Amino acid sequence: MSSIAVTRNSVAVPLLALIVCGCLIAAATNGIRTSFGLLTLPVTGDLGLTREAWGMAMAIQNLAWGVAQPFAGALADRYGTARVIVGGLVIYAIGLALMVVSPTGTLLNLSAGIVTGVGIATSSFSIVMVAFGRSVPQEKRTLIFGIATAASSFGQFLFAPIGQALISGFGWQSTLLYAGALLVLIIPLAYALRGRSERAGGHVEMPFREALRRAWGFSSYRLLVVGFFVCGFHLAFINVHMPAFLVQCGLPPEAGSWSIAVIGLFNIVGSLLSGWLGGRVPKQMLLATIYFTRAVAIALFVFLPVTEVTAYVFAGVMGLLWLSTVPPTAGLVTQFFGARYMGMLYGVAFLSHQVGSFIGVWLGGFVFDHTGSYSLVWYLGILLGLASAAVHLPIRERGAPSFQLRPAA
């Protein structure tokens, strides 16, 4: 398996090089994104913004990411992942730079929201997984997706304390410029991910719009898309609002940054474990278990006194469950439809995830500004976790008949 990645020009790329470069890109793009929660207090304090205004910018970012993801995936399927990632890294860096000169909530909605969101959609681990998905056989894809997700988690673990140190030492504006410079520096890594998805044997070739129509007619896919909404709600709310929530509970700002780092550290383990389990147990049952356990963990955190110990324990548990939904979700998409349309069809599922992210981030700021507490959103997170666990139970691990070639008569 050392050279099975096929490029557009039929030039073999060593699998190890593809994985290493893809993981480095995933780590950098996700690490920067997950550090935005550390900016909540300094940005709102310096610019005189409400939590709701900052939350809206982050919510728009997640929604823009979600809306752009199916198109980014389709472009990667058709024209190659490297081209999409290079363009995405440039857009991402521009968005970060524009945030520095965006003194109002409206301008932040454009820079931190739309521009940065589109940049993330076209450069992050979702596109990296398209390159990984076409390079390995079906039975190993979930594990490889787990590796890509774990790399993203390592970026979160690495960037949280570094980001907090940079913000404390140089200010949030300089921190964003340094992050943008890093994105430009990693552009050459995209070369190893060059190539596009080719027609796979046994699957019907069709226009992308027709593939989307047929996929949506498959009930297991619809349930998967609906359930992924809850993942986005949980992750975005916790990532953006937990640092400020812990400060409200009397803990130092460092507790927030280290909590995000702990989530990233344990997410490495959770992502790899999920990728490994996804090839051994029914993926839908794995997903149902993850969402149910999240609900229990949130309930315990909310109803117990908040201390540094409980914050770090909660962060560790949530880390194990954080992006562990991604490998089985992506694995089910390729199991349903094959790798040919993975970029677009996983992108549609991810759009649902990002709609959940939009609501989680915005609702967190809205509820806090109107009640002075995040409690209502925590309670909603518990209920949604239970609902998502129930939604995944009817999913069946089988290929969609409308995507299978029928034997000649």
JOFEN-V360433 format. One record per backbone hydrogen bond with DSSP energy under -0.5 kcal/mol. NH is the residue of the N-H (numbers start at 0). CO is the residue of the C=O. E is the energy in kcal/mol with one decimal. If there is no record, write none. Layout:
NH&CO&E + NH&CO&E
This chain:
3&0&-0.6 + 4&12&-1.1 + 6&4&-0.5 + 6&10&-0.7 + 9&6&-1.8 + 11&9&-0.5 + 12&4&-1.6 + 14&1&-1.5 + 17&13&-2.2 + 18&14&-2.7 + 19&15&-2.7 + 20&16&-2.5 + 21&17&-2.4 + 22&18&-2.6 + 23&19&-2.1 + 24&20&-2.1 + 25&21&-2.5 + 26&22&-2.5 + 27&23&-2.2 + 28&24&-2.6 + 29&25&-2.1 + 30&26&-2.2 + 31&27&-2.1 + 32&28&-1.7 + 33&29&-2.7 + 34&31&-1.1 + 35&32&-1.6 + 37&34&-1.5 + 38&35&-1.5 + 39&36&-1.1 + 41&37&-0.5 + 42&38&-2.7 + 43&39&-2.0 + 44&40&-2.2 + 45&41&-2.5 + 46&42&-2.6 + 47&43&-0.9 + 48&43&-1.0 + 53&49&-2.0 + 54&50&-3.1 + 55&51&-2.3 + 56&52&-1.7 + 57&53&-2.1 + 58&54&-2.5 + 59&55&-2.9 + 60&56&-1.9 + 61&57&-2.1 + 62&58&-2.3 + 63&59&-3.3 + 64&60&-2.5 + 65&61&-2.2 + 66&62&-3.0 + 67&63&-2.3 + 68&64&-1.5 + 69&65&-0.8 + 70&66&-0.5 + 71&67&-2.9 + 72&68&-3.0 + 73&69&-2.3 + 74&70&-2.5 + 75&71&-2.3 + 76&72&-2.5 + 77&73&-2.0 + 78&74&-3.6 + 79&74&-0.6 + 79&75&-1.2 + 80&194&-2.2 + 81&192&-0.5 + 83&79&-1.2 + 84&80&-2.7 + 85&81&-2.6 + 86&82&-2.1 + 87&83&-2.4 + 87&121&-0.6 + 88&84&-2.8 + 89&85&-1.8 + 90&86&-2.3 + 91&87&-2.9 + 92&88&-2.3 + 93&89&-2.3 + 94&90&-2.4 + 95&91&-2.0 + 96&92&-2.2 + 97&93&-2.6 + 98&94&-1.5 + 99&95&-0.8 + 99&96&-0.7 + 100&96&-0.6 + 100&97&-0.8 + 101&98&-1.4 + 102&100&-0.6 + 107&103&-2.2 + 108&104&-2.0 + 109&105&-1.1 + 110&106&-2.9 + 111&107&-1.1 + 112&107&-1.7 + 113&108&-1.9 + 114&109&-2.8 + 115&110&-1.9 + 116&112&-1.6 + 117&113&-2.4 + 118&114&-2.2 + 119&115&-2.4 + 120&116&-2.2 + 121&117&-1.6 + 122&119&-1.2 + 123&119&-2.0 + 126&123&-1.2 + 127&123&-1.6 + 128&124&-2.5 + 129&125&-0.7 + 129&126&-0.5 + 130&126&-1.4 + 131&127&-2.0 + 132&128&-3.0 + 133&129&-1.5 + 134&131&-1.3 + 135&131&-0.7 + 139&136&-1.8 + 140&136&-0.7 + 140&137&-1.0 + 141&137&-0.6 + 143&139&-2.0 + 144&140&-3.0 + 145&141&-1.9 + 146&142&-1.7 + 147&143&-2.1 + 148&144&-2.3 + 149&145&-2.5 + 150&146&-2.1 + 151&147&-1.7 + 152&148&-2.0 + 153&149&-2.3 + 154&150&-1.8 + 155&151&-1.6 + 156&152&-2.4 + 157&153&-2.7 + 158&154&-2.8 + 159&155&-1.6 + 160&156&-0.7 + 161&157&-1.1 + 162&158&-3.5 + 163&159&-2.2 + 164&160&-2.3 + 165&161&-2.6 + 166&162&-2.6 + 167&163&-2.4 + 168&164&-2.3 + 169&165&-3.3 + 170&165&-0.8 + 170&166&-1.2 + 174&170&-1.7 + 175&171&-1.9 + 176&172&-1.7 + 177&173&-2.6 + 178&174&-2.1 + 179&175&-2.2 + 180&176&-2.1 + 181&177&-2.0 + 182&178&-1.8 + 183&179&-1.6 + 184&180&-1.9 + 185&181&-1.4 + 186&183&-1.3 + 188&185&-1.4 + 189&186&-1.9 + 190&187&-1.5 + 191&188&-1.2 + 192&189&-1.6 + 193&190&-1.5 + 202&199&-1.5 + 203&402&-1.8 + 210&206&-2.3 + 211&207&-2.2 + 212&208&-2.1 + 213&209&-2.6 + 214&210&-2.3 + 215&211&-2.3 + 216&212&-1.0 + 217&214&-1.8 + 218&216&-0.7 + 220&217&-0.8 + 221&217&-1.7 + 222&218&-2.2 + 223&219&-2.0 + 224&220&-2.5 + 225&221&-2.4 + 226&222&-2.6 + 227&223&-1.8 + 228&224&-0.7 + 228&225&-0.9 + 229&226&-1.1 + 230&226&-0.7 + 231&227&-1.6 + 232&228&-1.9 + 233&229&-2.5 + 234&230&-2.5 + 235&231&-2.4 + 236&232&-1.8 + 237&233&-2.3 + 238&234&-2.7 + 239&235&-2.3 + 240&236&-2.5 + 241&237&-1.8 + 244&240&-2.5 + 245&241&-2.6 + 246&242&-1.6 + 247&243&-2.3 + 248&244&-1.4 + 249&246&-1.9 + 250&245&-2.4 + 254&251&-1.6 + 255&251&-0.7 + 255&252&-0.8 + 256&252&-1.6 + 257&253&-2.6 + 258&254&-1.7 + 259&255&-2.1 + 260&256&-2.0 + 261&257&-2.7 + 262&258&-2.3 + 263&259&-2.1 + 264&260&-2.5 + 265&261&-2.8 + 266&262&-1.9 + 267&263&-1.0 + 267&264&-0.7 + 268&264&-0.9 + 269&265&-2.8 + 270&266&-3.0 + 271&267&-2.0 + 272&268&-2.8 + 273&269&-2.6 + 274&270&-2.5 + 275&271&-2.2 + 276&272&-3.0 + 277&273&-2.4 + 278&274&-0.5 + 278&275&-1.0 + 279&276&-2.3 + 280&276&-2.5 + 285&281&-1.9 + 286&282&-2.4 + 287&283&-2.2 + 288&284&-2.1 + 289&285&-2.1 + 290&286&-2.3 + 291&287&-2.2 + 292&288&-2.4 + 293&289&-2.1 + 294&290&-1.9 + 295&291&-1.9 + 296&292&-2.6 + 297&293&-2.7 + 298&294&-2.1 + 299&295&-2.3 + 300&296&-2.1 + 301&297&-2.5 + 302&298&-2.2 + 303&299&-1.2 + 306&304&-0.7 + 310&306&-2.5 + 311&307&-2.3 + 312&308&-2.4 + 313&309&-2.6 + 314&310&-2.3 + 315&311&-2.2 + 316&312&-2.4 + 317&313&-3.0 + 318&314&-2.1 + 319&315&-1.7 + 320&316&-1.1 + 321&317&-0.9 + 321&318&-0.7 + 325&322&-1.5 + 326&322&-0.6 + 327&323&-0.7 + 328&324&-1.8 + 329&325&-3.2 + 330&326&-2.5 + 331&327&-2.3 + 332&328&-1.9 + 333&329&-2.1 + 334&330&-1.9 + 335&331&-2.8 + 336&332&-2.4 + 337&333&-2.3 + 341&338&-1.4 + 343&72&-0.5 + 344&340&-2.7 + 345&341&-3.0 + 346&341&-0.5 + 346&342&-1.2 + 347&343&-1.8 + 348&344&-1.6 + 349&345&-2.6 + 350&346&-1.7 + 351&347&-1.4 + 352&348&-1.7 + 353&349&-2.5 + 354&350&-2.0 + 355&351&-2.0 + 356&352&-1.7 + 357&353&-2.7 + 358&354&-2.3 + 359&355&-2.6 + 360&356&-2.8 + 361&357&-2.5 + 362&358&-2.7 + 363&359&-1.6 + 364&360&-1.7 + 365&361&-2.7 + 366&362&-3.0 + 367&363&-2.0 + 368&364&-2.4 + 369&365&-1.6 + 370&366&-2.1 + 371&367&-2.8 + 372&366&-0.6 + 376&373&-0.7 + 377&373&-1.8 + 378&374&-2.5 + 379&375&-2.0 + 380&376&-2.2 + 381&377&-1.5 + 382&378&-1.8 + 383&379&-2.6 + 384&380&-1.8 + 385&381&-1.8 + 386&382&-2.2 + 387&383&-2.7 + 388&384&-1.9 + 389&385&-1.7 + 390&386&-2.0 + 391&387&-1.7 + 392&388&-0.7 + 392&389&-0.6 + 393&389&-0.5 + 394&391&-1.3 + 397&395&-1.4 + 399&335&-3.1 + 402&399&-2.1 + 403&400&-1.5 + 404&201&-2.1
